[in-house]
Amino acid sequence: MLSPENYIRTKARSLPIYECLVNSDWEESKTVLLIIARKHNTGNITACYYMVDLMCLGVKDTNYMFNISHSDYQSKAAEMYEELELEKIDYTLAHNIVYASLEYADEFGFKPHKDFTSVTRFMLEEDTDEVEMIEIECGHNGIPLYLRGPYDNDARANQIVNQLKKTAGPGKYIYIEHEEDFPEDDFDQIDDDTLVQESEEKKNDFLNLYPRFDKLKAGELLQLTDATNFIFEELTDPNSYDEYYDFFAGLLEVEFDDGPLPVEIFGLEPGDEFLADSLEDSFYEILYLAEKKPKKARKLWELYKVQTGDIASVYYLELMLLIEKEPEVFAEKLTKYYQRFPKFPLIKLLFFSNKLRSDCEDVVIQDNFYSFDYFYPKRTNIHLLEIFNYMVFLLTLVLNQNKPSQLDAFYDILNEMEEIPEKQMSILIMAIMLAKMEAVAEYLNVDYK
């Protein structure tokens, strides 16, 4: 049996068109919500729906409903478009709307949603001369118009604007930040002198502040950070940013808490006798003191080792004592302990993080090898400390890749994770900001003194 995705890829075009629906104001608004439905021999419906932006971005979103009853299809369609007036159109017009938007968006370097490429485009007929061509107006008076969507964060909006600067050219596109700012009358003149001026100001700020980074006052550091984030958007690509954002969001879509430490974090199995509360406190204290007061941390660790016996967390804590002070010993013992405890997540994460730092190999980040389940298989109780260690690993992976869009997407994901304590989050954010500054400095050809 075929999966729904594979069925749509291989069989959907053989089903007859049942109907095509579109919002009635699509020609005026140029924001199109389109449904293309096909009917099975059983009477069931498979339908794909598309959010199409004729002004600039093409197919922004898409999904499908597979082999559902006619009544379910009608109720789902009504639910999705409950605030819109829908009208039926013939397939040829629906086809032309989608492909006109794709062609226009491609002129400015914008690619369709990934699910369109992999699945829902196969609900449409192939775009050949056999499909009658209908002229569909795109853009606004011949130039692209980007109307910022409600879910477009600052990073996403800046990326799209920077993309338009590069592909359409200064003064040859329109950017509207809020829908309520959309003028009722036509635009008299299009220019982005203000944006160009702001870009030059940010570059001047960076050139003045970055060379004396370690001497900056708090206000100047904030100014440098703001300039870095603004300029960094010029190095990113909106399409790859979206792919990486979705990828990281999927990886970190796990439930976790900051309650008592689960037994697995000590290298024990569920059902094993749990450690005394005092030993849990010692575990935290050793981690906290490892950098600030290593001698005291070492004494606590010796006592912890005696009290707990030969369990994986003892060796993990030893590695944390060595990682900064004795890196060569750390690397040697890390390999040894990983071979001994290959399934213990905290040591496993350290091992692969260290491998990335030392080998600098070109790792493909989308590889499922780096999924959360790979390090924490079959776990239902995930602690905040464990998710933080996984995020440190992901950060190492991202820094190793040296891809601006990837770095920016991970940065935004971190900023949205409100559950992570500020202290731990600041460690990750600072590492990313330093990497961003280095990338911008290389881009502007400026050295840190």
Secondary structure, DSSP 8 states (H G I E B T S, - for coil): ---HHHHHHHHGGGS-EEEEEEETTHHHH-EEEEEEEEE-TTS-EEEEEEEEETTTTEEEEEEEEEEE-HHHHHHHHHHHTTTS-EEEE-HHHHHHHHHHHHHHHHHTT----HHHHHTGGGGS---STTS-------SBTTB-EEE--TT--HHHHHHHHHHHHHHT-TTSSEEESSGGG--SS--S----HHHHHHHHHHHHHHHHHGGGGGG--HHHHHHHHHHHHHHHGGG--HHHHHHHHHHHHHHT---EE-SS--GGGGT--TTS----HHHHHHHHHHHHHHHH-HHHHHHHHHHHHHHH-S-HHHHHHHHHHHTTT-HHHHHHHHHHHHHH-TT-HHHHHHHHHHHHHHH-----TT-GGGSHHHHSTT-S-EEHHHHHHHHHHHHHHHHHHT-HHHHHHHHHHHHT-TTS-HHHHHHHHHHHHHHHHHHHHHHHT----
